[in-house]
Amino acid sequence: MSSSPPREIRFGLVGLDTSHVTILSDMLNHPESKNPLPGGRVVAAWPGGSPDLASSISRVPGYTAELRDRFGVKILDSIEAVVAAADAVLLTSLDGRVHREQFARIAAVAEGRPVFVDKPFAVSSADARAIVDLARQRQVPLLSSSSLRFTGALTRVVTPDNRAAVKGADFHTPAALEPTNPGLFWYGIHGAEMLFATMGRGCRQVRCVSSPQSDLAVGEWSDGRIGTLRGNRTGNWEFHGLVHFEKESRHVNVPAESKGFFVCLAEALLEFARTRQSPVDPEETVELIRFIEAANESRRHDGAVVKL
């Protein structure tokens, strides 16, 4: 006797001010999508938006209408109503400043539902610590990551078997600036995610040299390894990396990938929702946020060394 197929996972979205919500809804809800992903569906959403962030609040009406009219998503009037309608919650609000308060509302009624928090997870290490502690207290499975962590360009170079053998790494990322989510938090976080996916936890200090065109953050790990992050603002929007092993260095060439990194992220989200096991240690996410916070502090003080 054959077993019945697993039930489709119902996703709820909190925050409709980023293109991520339409990209994910297209893959999950639209059979005609270029990259359809069976097994999940976005069923409910709460618009949100940050009134003092133009790139947030200006997008909410359009994305809300598209999710409702094109993808059949129910637009609800509260975060709590979205949680009640879903099996897993995607906190997609663009503005990292609001994640602590919105996650607290989700966690209060989540009852064990897994929650994904989109980048930037937070814009202070205090908020990051509070979110992770609350998730642990409420027994809410928690995942936060940039989509770049899951690109095949990186996961083929750095694997669970060889991660411990990494001797150092250098990554390049676009790093546009937004004062409300300062320094490397706004877009440089993509490169920081790739760096920490490669190097792991243990960064003890960072220094960051900054100019109008770019930032260069140099992290020193407690075991003596060095990892660097170059954030570019001259129009080079490509992601690249060099991962150094004892006998070789390997190129992480994201632009050469045929499979988009958002597809890789969506696959990871489906697996997370099914298993409730996060592929990223939340403690690593807290350290990553502290790394960016320290790099921002260093860039404000002419490249001074800042301890994590």
PEZI-V68277 format. One record per residue. N is the residue number from 1. PHI is phi in whole degrees, -180 to 180 (999 if undefined). OMEGA is omega in radians with two decimals (* if undefined). BURIAL is 1 if it has 9 or more other ideal C-beta (glycine too) atoms within 8 Angstrom, else 0. Layout:
N_PHI_OMEGA_BURIAL, N_PHI_OMEGA_BURIAL
This chain:
1_999_-3.10_0, 2_-78_3.12_0, 3_-80_3.13_0, 4_-74_3.14_0, 5_-65_3.13_0, 6_-62_-3.14_0, 7_-68_3.11_0, 8_-63_-3.14_0, 9_-79_3.11_1, 10_-95_3.12_1, 11_-102_2.99_1, 12_-117_-3.13_1, 13_-108_3.05_1, 14_-119_-3.11_1, 15_104_-3.08_1, 16_-114_-3.11_1, 17_-124_3.11_1, 18_-141_3.10_1, 19_-62_-3.14_0, 20_-58_-3.07_1, 21_-70_3.12_1, 22_-79_3.10_1, 23_-62_-3.13_1, 24_-68_3.14_1, 25_-65_3.09_1, 26_-62_-3.12_1, 27_-69_-3.03_1, 28_-88_-3.00_1, 29_-107_-2.95_1, 30_-115_-3.13_1, 31_-59_3.14_0, 32_-88_3.14_0, 33_-59_3.04_1, 34_-63_-3.13_0, 35_-131_-3.11_1, 36_-68_3.13_1, 37_-123_3.11_1, 38_-73_3.05_0, 39_111_3.14_0, 40_-149_3.13_1, 41_-153_3.02_1, 42_-80_-3.03_1, 43_-114_-3.05_1, 44_-150_-3.12_1, 45_-156_3.03_1, 46_-120_-2.97_1, 47_-66_-3.11_1, 48_64_-3.10_1, 49_110_3.13_1, 50_-105_-3.04_1, 51_-61_-3.10_0, 52_-95_3.13_0, 53_-126_-2.99_1, 54_-59_-3.11_0, 55_-71_3.02_0, 56_-93_-2.97_1, 57_-66_-3.12_1, 58_-71_-3.07_0, 59_-92_-2.99_1, 60_-59_-3.10_1, 61_-59_-3.10_0, 62_-66_-3.13_0, 63_-68_3.10_1, 64_-63_3.14_1, 65_-64_-3.12_0, 66_-66_3.13_1, 67_-64_-3.13_1, 68_-70_-2.96_1, 69_-87_-3.09_0, 70_-93_-3.01_0, 71_-112_3.05_1, 72_70_-3.13_0, 73_-85_3.09_1, 74_-77_3.10_0, 75_-94_-3.04_1, 76_-108_-2.98_1, 77_-98_3.10_0, 78_-155_3.04_0, 79_-61_-3.08_1, 80_-62_3.12_1, 81_-67_3.10_1, 82_-65_3.13_1, 83_-60_-3.12_1, 84_-62_-3.08_0, 85_-87_-2.95_1, 86_-121_2.98_1, 87_-93_3.13_0, 88_-148_-3.04_1, 89_-117_3.06_1, 90_-112_3.12_1, 91_-86_-2.98_1, 92_-104_3.12_1, 93_-51_-3.05_1, 94_-64_-2.97_1, 95_-90_-3.13_1, 96_-63_3.14_1, 97_-65_-3.03_0, 98_-94_-3.00_1, 99_-66_-3.12_1, 100_-61_-3.11_1, 101_-68_-3.13_0, 102_-69_3.10_1, 103_-65_3.12_1, 104_-60_3.10_1, 105_-68_3.10_1, 106_-65_-3.05_1, 107_-63_-3.11_1, 108_-62_-3.09_0, 109_-126_-3.00_1, 110_-68_3.13_1, 111_51_3.06_0, 112_87_3.10_0, 113_-65_3.09_1, 114_-70_-3.09_1, 115_-130_3.01_1, 116_-103_3.07_1, 117_-111_-3.09_1, 118_-70_3.14_1, 119_-73_-0.23_1, 120_-74_-3.13_1, 121_-51_3.09_1, 122_-162_3.09_1, 123_-116_2.97_1, 124_-153_3.12_0, 125_-69_3.09_1, 126_-64_3.09_0, 127_-66_3.12_1, 128_-60_3.12_1, 129_-61_-3.11_1, 130_-65_3.14_1, 131_-64_-3.10_1, 132_-65_3.13_1, 133_-65_3.13_0, 134_-67_3.10_1, 135_-60_3.11_1, 136_-66_-3.14_0, 137_-63_-3.09_0, 138_-89_-3.12_1, 139_57_3.10_0, 140_-102_3.05_1, 141_-59_-2.97_1, 142_-130_3.05_1, 143_-138_2.93_1, 144_-137_3.12_1, 145_-171_2.83_1, 146_-76_3.06_1, 147_-62_-3.08_1, 148_-68_3.10_1, 149_-62_-3.00_1, 150_-102_3.13_1, 151_-62_3.10_1, 152_-60_3.10_0, 153_-59_3.12_1, 154_-94_-3.03_1, 155_-69_3.03_1, 156_-80_-3.14_0, 157_-86_-3.13_1, 158_-112_-3.09_1, 159_-117_3.06_0, 160_-57_-3.10_0, 161_-79_-3.04_0, 162_-114_-3.08_1, 163_-57_-3.12_1, 164_-67_-3.12_0, 165_-92_3.14_0, 166_-66_-3.13_1, 167_-99_3.14_0, 168_172_-3.10_1, 169_-160_3.11_1, 170_-135_-3.11_1, 171_-126_3.07_1, 172_-117_-3.12_1, 173_-144_2.88_1, 174_-61_-3.07_1, 175_-147_3.05_1, 176_-58_-3.06_0, 177_-107_3.06_0, 178_-146_-3.01_1, 179_-56_-3.10_0, 180_-73_3.08_1, 181_-126_-2.75_1, 182_-69_3.01_1, 183_55_-3.05_1, 184_-78_-3.14_1, 185_-65_-2.94_1, 186_-71_3.14_1, 187_-133_3.09_1, 188_-63_3.13_1, 189_-60_3.08_1, 190_-58_3.12_1, 191_-68_3.10_1, 192_-63_3.09_1, 193_-62_3.13_1, 194_-65_3.14_1, 195_-63_-3.11_1, 196_-75_3.01_1, 197_-61_-3.12_1, 198_-87_-3.01_1, 199_-89_-3.07_1, 200_76_-3.11_0, 201_-76_3.04_0, 202_115_3.09_0, 203_-70_-3.07_1, 204_-106_3.12_0, 205_-160_-3.11_1, 206_-145_2.98_1, 207_-136_-3.03_1, 208_-137_3.05_1, 209_-97_-3.01_0, 210_-131_2.99_0, 211_-143_3.09_0, 212_-58_-3.08_0, 213_-89_-2.99_0, 214_-163_2.98_1, 215_-127_3.00_1, 216_-132_3.13_1, 217_-102_3.14_1, 218_-116_3.12_1, 219_-102_3.08_1, 220_-113_-3.12_1, 221_-87_-3.05_1, 222_-65_3.11_0, 223_-95_3.07_0, 224_95_3.12_0, 225_-73_3.13_1, 226_-125_3.05_1, 227_-128_-3.10_1, 228_-122_3.11_1, 229_-135_3.09_1, 230_-105_3.09_1, 231_-103_-2.99_1, 232_-113_3.11_1, 233_-126_-3.10_1, 234_-101_-3.13_0, 235_111_3.06_0, 236_-82_-3.06_0, 237_-98_-3.12_0, 238_-87_3.06_0, 239_-111_3.11_1, 240_-140_3.05_1, 241_-157_2.95_1, 242_-125_3.10_1, 243_-108_-3.02_1, 244_-104_3.00_1, 245_-108_-3.06_1, 246_-62_-3.03_0, 247_-113_-3.10_0, 248_-160_2.98_0, 249_-122_-3.06_0, 250_-121_-3.08_0, 251_-84_2.96_0, 252_-98_-2.96_1, 253_-112_-3.06_0, 254_-62_-3.12_1, 255_-62_-3.11_0, 256_-82_-3.08_0, 257_-74_3.05_1, 258_-85_3.13_0, 259_-93_-3.06_0, 260_-66_-3.11_0, 261_-71_3.05_1, 262_-70_3.05_1, 263_-64_3.12_1, 264_-62_3.10_1, 265_-64_-3.12_1, 266_-61_3.07_1, 267_-62_3.12_1, 268_-65_3.13_1, 269_-67_3.08_1, 270_-63_3.14_1, 271_-65_3.10_1, 272_-61_3.14_1, 273_-65_-3.14_1, 274_-72_-2.99_1, 275_-93_-3.02_0, 276_61_3.09_0, 277_-111_-3.10_0, 278_-75_3.07_1, 279_-77_3.13_0, 280_-125_3.10_1, 281_-64_3.11_0, 282_-56_3.10_1, 283_-67_3.05_0, 284_-67_3.11_1, 285_-64_3.10_1, 286_-61_3.14_1, 287_-66_3.10_1, 288_-61_3.11_1, 289_-65_3.10_1, 290_-65_3.08_1, 291_-58_-3.14_1, 292_-67_3.10_1, 293_-57_3.13_1, 294_-68_3.10_1, 295_-63_3.09_1, 296_-64_3.09_1, 297_-63_3.13_1, 298_-64_-3.12_1, 299_-66_3.08_1, 300_-78_-3.08_0, 301_-121_2.97_0, 302_57_3.03_0, 303_82_3.11_1, 304_-64_3.08_0, 305_-71_3.11_0, 306_-123_3.12_1, 307_-77_3.05_0, 308_-84_*_1
